[in-house]
Amino acid sequence: MSPLVVAVVGPTATGKSDLALDLAEHLGADVLNADAMQLYRGMDIGTAKLAVDERRGIEHHMLDVLDVEQDASVAAYQRDARAQVDLAHARGRRVVAVGGSGLYVRALLDHLSMAPSDPVVRSALEERAERDGPGVLHDELARLDPPAAHRIPRTNTRRIVRALEVIALTGEPWTAELPEPQYEVPAVQIGLDTDRAMLDSRIAVRVERMWELGLLDEVRGLAGRLGRTASRAVGYAQVLSLLAGECTAEQARTDVAVATRRLARKQMGWFGRDPRVHWLDARRPDLVEEALRLVARADMGTLVDPGTRRRTLGS
């Protein structure tokens, strides 16, 4: 029987990458990326991607696998990430998955079938949304699939487009709700969290660090090639506005911090709704030891999932 995948999840800036490295060292594991934006080559500073010399000699997978012109695909990620898990297990290695992209974590671990996708159909819908506004497409969705329209906000262009894309390709209503969590890849999930004030402080430090490391130059070098998905990434979208003369450098820096805090709240909500996540305070001094105890209990089959929805510390 293959060993459990250890998934380190939670909001940005809580120290997930460091914990994943510590666990991988202790467990003899490879690290597998579950952050959608770290899939892209060249998007390093703005995604807080670990440099090769920071990875402690541990094999990392699903990093730098896409050009920035490409659109990331959850279905492709599920296929390729699971293949990497199988290869690691065949070599006698465990896998520590780490990232804050909730849908990608679920695609890796859970029974989650993917609706079809067509870039031509999606592009046409995105062009309509840009030309006519997302409200017009939302009205169309309300006629075709009222339950989906009820669940998707009129301003959420990405989800509206995805729903209409699936309807156009299948002729069936889009399932707006994800299925109940059910592992298809056996795993234990460890969530990192901290109180809101501490998280906001960590985010402020991270944004300042990105500026010092050269985020502006990184985005400037990619600007002519960034596709739809990459250009909307937190940090990159705001710097693109700066380069386009739409805001000042100080405003762009503030906007990056605001967008990062917003992303962290969204991640808290996503992972906080999963009753299988075992939450640890990122500040505890025995963090690695407690995480290893959770893994050991999961391996022995004595770890019981929390089983109830839990508001995270930062929520």
N, C-alpha and C positions, 0 to 999 in steps of 0.2 A: 504494500500500500504506500502511495506517495506521501511525503510529509506535508503537513498543513502549510499553505502559503500564509506568511505573516504580512498583514497589510497595515501600514502606518498612515493614518488619515487625520483629517482635521483642517482647520483654517490656516491660511498662509501666515508665515512669520512665527509659528509656534515651535520651530526646531525639528520638523519632521525628518529632514535630510540627515541631520546629525544623529538622531535616534536610529534611523534606518541603518546608517553605517555602523553604529555600535552593535546593533542586533546582528547585522550580517557578519561582523567579526566574530562574535561569540558563537553564532550558530553555523558557521561555515557556509554562508549563503551568498548568492548573487543578489544584486539589487535590480528591481524592475520599475521603471518610471511609469507613474499613473497621473502625470500632469500633461494636459493636452498641449500646452504651449511649449513644453520642453521637448516635444517631438521634433521641433523645427531646428534645422541647422542654422547657425548664425544668430539665433535669438537666445543669447546667453546671459547678458547682464540683466535685462528686464525680466527674465524668468527666474533669476537667482539659481541658475543651473550650476552645479558643482563643476569646476574645472577638472581636467583629468588628474592633475597632481593633488587634488583635494579628495580623491575617491579612495585613498588608502590602498590602492592596488586591487580593489574589489571590482569584479566584473559588473558592469552596468549595461542594462538592455533597454531598448525602446527610447533611447535618446538620439537626437540628430538623425532621424530616419525620414524626414520630409523636407523638401525644399519649401521656401517661404511662399512660393507661388501656389502651392497645392492647398486644397482644403482638407483639414483633418477629418477622418471618418471614424465614427465609433465602431462600425462593423469591421473595418480593416484593423483597427486597434485590437478588437476582441480576438480576431483570428491570429494576428501576429504575436500579441502578448501571450496568449495561451500556448502558442507554439514554442515561445521562449521558455515558458514554465516547464513544458514537457522535456525540452532539451536539457534544462538544468537538472531536472529530476533524473534523467537518463545518465547524467554524469555524476550522480550522487550528491548534488548540491541542492540545498533549500533555496527558497526565493523569498526575499523581503520586498514587497511592493510598496511604493511610497508616492503619495501625491494628493492634491486637493481637488482633482476633477471628479466629482461624485459619480457622474454617469460612466466615466471610464473605469472607475473602481468597480462599479456594479457590472459593467460589461465583462470585465476580467473574471469576476468571481461568481456571478449569479446566472441563473437561468433567465436569459434575456435575449429574445429573438429580435432581429432587426428588420424593420420595414424597409422595402426597397427604396433606392435613391437614384436620381438621374440628374447629373450636373446641368444638362440643358434645360430641363423643366425648372430646376431650382433657380438657375440664373435668370430665366424669364420672369419668374415670380418675384425675385429680388429687384429686378429692374422695374417691375410694376409698382412694387412697394416704394421704391425710391422716387418714382415719377408721381404716383397718385397718393402716396401716404399709406401707412399700415392700416388705418381705419377702413379704407375701401376694401382691402383684402379680408379684414376681420368681418365685415358685413357679408362678404361672399362665403366665408367659413360658417357664419351663423346660419346661412341658408342650407349649406351642404351637411354640416355636422354641428347642430346646436349644442350638444354637451361639450364638445371640444371648445367651441367659441366661449361658452360660459366659463371654462376653466383658464383660458388663455387671455391675459390682458390685451387690450387693444393696442398698446404701445410695444408689445413684445414681437417685433418683426420676425426675429429668427424662428420662434415657435409657430407663428402664424404661417410663415412660408413653409416650414416643415410639414405642418398639418395638411396644407393644400397640395403639397408635393405628393404626399402619400395617397391622398384621395385621388389625385389625377392619375397616379400610376396603378392603383389597385381598384378604383371604383368603389371602395369601401370606406366607411367612416374611420377617422384616425383615432387610435386609442390614446387619449390624453393622459391617462394614468399609467404609471409603471406598474408591473405586476408586483405582488408581495415578494419581499426578499426571500430568496431560496438559493442556497449555495449550489453551484454546479462544479466549482473548483473548491474543495474543502479548505477552509481558511479560519484564521482568528484575526479580528480587526482590533487594533489598538488606536484609540483616538487621543490626540494631544489638544489640550485647551488651556486657557489661562483667563484671568479676569479681563474685562474690556479695557480698563485703563492701561494695564500692562501690555495688552495686545496692540493698542493704539501707539504706545511708546515704541514697541518693537517695529511696527510698520514705519513710523517716522524715521527711525534709525536706518531701516532697510532702504527707504527711498533716498535718503541722503547719501548712503553708500553707493547706490546705483549711479547717482549723479557724479560722484567722485570717480567711479570706475570708468565712466565714459558712455553713459546711456545715450546721450545725444549723438555722439559719433557712431555708435552702433546702429541707431535707427536711421541716421543720415545715409549710412552705407547700404542699408536695406531698402530704403524708401521707394526706389523705383521698381522693386520686384515684389513687394509684399502683396499677397493675395487677400481676398475678402476676410478669411478667418484670421490670418496673422495680423492684419492691419487693425483689427478690433481688440487685440490683446491689451490688457491693462498695462499701462506704461508706454506702449507703442502708439496707441491711438492718441494719447495726449501729446506725446512728442511730435507726432505727425502734424498735429494742429499748430504747434509751435513753429515747426519748419515751414508751414504754409502761411505763416504770418498772422494766424488767427488769434494768438494770445502771446503774452510775454513769457519769458523763461520762468519768472517767479510764479506766474499763474499756472503754467504747465506743471511745475513741481508740486504745487498745491493740489492740482487736479489729479495727479498720479496718486498722491497720498489718500485723497478722498475716494478715488475709485478702488484703491487697494483695501481700504476699510470696508467699503461696500461689498467687495468680493468676499472678504473674510466673514461678514455677517451672513452672506448667502451660503457660504460653505458650512458655517455653524448650523444653519437651518437644515441643510441637506443631510449632513452626517448625524445631526442631533435627532433626526426622525428615524434613524436606523436602530432598531432595538438590539442589534447584535454587537454594537461597538462598545468596547470596554474603555472608559474614559480615564485618563491620567492627567493630573495637573503638570503642565510643562515645567513648572518651577521646582518641583519636588527634588530634593538632593539625591534620592535613591531611584531616580526615574528609570535608568537602564536596568537595575536589579529588579524593580517591580515589573517592568515589561517582560523581562526574561521569566519571572515567576508565572506571569499570565500565559506565556507561550508553553512553559513546561506543564502547567495544568491542562492546557488545551490538548497537548500531545498525549497526556494520560487519560483524556476524556473526562476529567473531573471539573472542568471549567464550564459553568452554566452561564449562558447569555443573560445579560441584564433583564431582557424581556419586557421592559416598559420604556416608554418614551421618556427621555431625560433632557431637560434644558441644560445646555452646556454652560460652563462658567462664564463665558463671554457673552451669552445671549441676554 
